[in-house]
């Protein structure tokens, strides 16, 4: 095979995207270093493989469809599949290719892009979105305070149950600011403001698991569950139990 008829050999060797060339029978005749790296083989090892040896069996139907497209249109893809890495795990890739006539023989030139990072990023983004949606739609209020006693996250229900003004606080604010706001409006009863603030901040600092109730001056009853977090912070659930307490 004379690759120089199509692309300079040196260019093929340094392409950042994998390139594999083989016959319609699946026997590979050339791979550039980028392709060999994707499947975990040396170039010398990879050239001895067949296309089917690095393709999981559950992709057989899809592969036959792509071969049919290749025979009809002399090109296939782009489409996504997986390759079998030398160590046995699967590598998600994006493939496209064309048929090129070489010495009266059709050869498949395939470009192969490793999409494992982008795929993982997309999956992480989807999971993050799901988590955020769940977080925002919980029936209970929740706050997450880090080891430095800064409120790193909370949901809308947290503001509702605590009756905090929606624009008063922001993620990253000190936990003490939330406590002081409550003390100043009488949520914790009478007493010296600074002493009450110090007491409630210290309780959060201890991070002991706890369950207690608090009744606001307007009669709102709140059940508070506090749990320590692995990083030294504390997570707290706030439930409006006013109806339940009234029923009791």
Number of C-alpha atoms within 10 A of each C-alpha: 10 10 12 11 9 8 10 11 13 10 11 18 16 12 13 14 16 24 22 22 25 20 16 16 11 15 16 20 17 20 24 24 22 23 26 22 17 20 21 17 17 16 16 12 11 24 20 12 15 16 19 17 12 17 17 13 10 9 13 12 9 13 15 11 11 19 16 14 14 18 14 10 11 15 20 21 15 13 11 15 16 20 21 18 17 16 9 11 10 17 16 20 19 16 19 17 20 19 21 16 10 12 9 7 11 16 21 26 19 22 19 22 19 22 16 15 10 11 13 12 12 12 12 12 12 12 12 12 12 12 12 12 12 12 18 17 13 13 15 20 23 24 21 22 25 21 17 11 20 17 24 16 16 20 19 18 21 22 19 15 19 18 12 15 9 10 7 10 14 12 14 13 15 17 21 18 16 17 18 19 14 20 21 16 12 14 17 18 15 11 10 10 16 11 11 19 20 13 13 16 18 13 11 22 18 12 17 12 14 12 12 9 14 15 16 17 12 7 10 17 20 20 17 19 16 19 17 21 16 9 8 14 21 23 20 23 19 22 20 23 18 15 10 9 11 10 7 6
